[in-house]
Amino acid sequence: MTLAAKNLPATDAPAPPGPGRTASSKKWTVLIYVSARNNLGLEAIKDVNEMEAAGSTDKVNVVVEMGRIKCDPPFNPFASVQEPLPPQADWTGVRRFLIKKDSDPLTINSPALAYYPDADMGDWKHLADFISWGKANYPAEKYLLVVGGHGSGWRGVKPPPGAPKGISYDDVSGSHISPAELAQAIKAGGGVNVYASDACLMQTMEVVYDLKDSAEYIVGSQETTPGSGYNYEVFLKALAAAPGDAFSAATYWDEMVKAVVGSKK
C-alpha cells in the first residue's frame, strides 16, 4: 500500500460522515494533529504505526491528521542509528485517517479519509477545521486533542532571537500556531475535555494561561522532548482499557510524559 498523492483525490471538503453513531456510543474521540512538514517526517510515520498498534475500539475513536514532506536526503536527525526507510517515506501533503488496528509496525494501513495537497499545518484555522470535522464525523461523550510537531513554548527558541513562540511549525509555509491561536482553534472547534501537547516546552505557566479556557485539563512537558515523541500505543491502550472521566485520561498522558521525558535525563 502506498500513500503517494497520485492515489488519492485532492479534496477541500470533509470526508463523508462516518457510520451513524449517537454521541453516547463511544466514550472518547481522540483527535491527533501532527505537523511533520519539517524534519519529523520519518518519526511521524512511526507515530501513526504506534497508533495502529492500539487502533480504534468499540469505546474509543482515534482520528488523525498528519502532514509531512519528504526528508531529502532521507535522514532522521533524531535517531542515533539510521534505520532503513519505511515503505511510505515518499508521500507528501496532508491526510486524515481513522486509525484501524493492525500488527504491521512499518506500514500505515488505516484508510485515508481526506487529502490536502498543501494544507498549512501552522494555520490555526486549519486546526480548528480538523477539530470540527473530527467531532462531527466521529462523535463521542468526550474529546481529547493532541497537537504534535515542533514546539517552542511561550518564549520562542527558534532563530532568530525573539522568533515567534508556539507549536506545529510548518517549514513549507513558514508558519506555526501561537499559544493564543491554539486556544482560538480549540474554542472555534467547540472545545475539548483534554488538550495534550506532543512537542517541546509546551507546558509552561504562560502557555497554560493562554489555554485555560479551552479544555478541562491541559497536559504536556515544560522540557524538551525526544524527536520520537510519546508512545501512542501505550496511551491509547490505557485509555481504551479504562475510558473514564477527563481527569483519568489526562493522567494517562501525564504518566506517559513523565516516563518518556524522565528517560532522557
NORGIRA-V61438 format. One line per field, one symbol per residue. phi: phi as a letter, one per 20 degrees, with the letter a starting at -180 (. if undefined). burial: + if it has 24 or more other ideal C-beta (glycine too) atoms within 12 Angstrom, else -. Layout:
BEGIN
phi=???
burial=???
END
This chain:
BEGIN
phi=.cdggfecffbdcgfggfggcefefcfcdedddcedeaeegeffffgffffffemfcfdcecccdcdbcfecffcdfddfcfegfffdfeecnccdcefdfbdeeddedffeebccgbfefedfffffffffffffecfbfcccdddcpfccmeenceffgnggeqblfdffemdbdfgfffffffffenncfcdcedafmdcegfffffegdebfcccrcedfdfffmeeffffffffffbfeeffffffgffffgffffffee
burial=--+-+--+-----++--+-------++++++++++++++++++++++++++++++++-+++++++++++++----+-+-------+-++-+++++++++++------+++++++++--++++++-+++++++++++++++++++++++++++++-++------+++++++++--+++++++++++++-+-++++++++++++++--++-++--++++++++++-+++++++++-++++++--+--+-+++-+++-++--++----
END
